Amino acid sequence: MRTITAAAVALLSLAFVACDRETAAAVAGPLTDADRAAILATMQLSADATGQVENECGDRVTPQFLPTELGGSVGTAILFAIGGGPSMAACYGDGPYIQLMKREAGGWRGIYSARGRVLVILPTSTGGVRDIADGGPGFSFPVWSWNGTAYTPAGREISDAELATIEVTYLP
């Protein structure tokens, strides 16, 4: 139990540091109200006057829209995250539902999604697009790579120890 707790504390500490460092670097331009509305429409959600949407558990929550630069043919993607509310543990487990969205000519398209996970943007890339990992906290994270249209499992993992030695971004 002590090892799991230590890993969780280490991961959260790194996440807070990385979050501050990445905020300015990830944003290629402001996300407009039209972008937010288009992403919500893609997710089959609609916001009320206060910007809140209804999650799968029926809770009214405020979604997050987090721009991050992935490079290559993806460019700046948006991580849409929804969780919160009194039913979060029953509805989403340990964390939010996340959907990584790519802008295309016809609007926005999901290229990766997970429930109860942390998204880790890695410094490595495949086809010019940054690799990602998901998990947390734990001993290792599955790595996903870009296949030209979406993220797919890369068939490898990255350990907590290795993540602590490289520059990564944790979202949300």
Secondary structure, 3 states (H helix, E strand, C coil): CHHHHHHHHHHHHHHHHHHHHHHHHHCCCCCCHHHHHHHHHHCCCCCCCCCCEECCCCCEECCEEEEEECCCCCCEEEEEEECCCCCHHHHHCCCCEEEEEEEECCEEEEEEEEECCEEEEEEEEECCEEEEEEECCCCEEEEEEECCCCEEEEEEEEEHHHHCCCCCEEEC
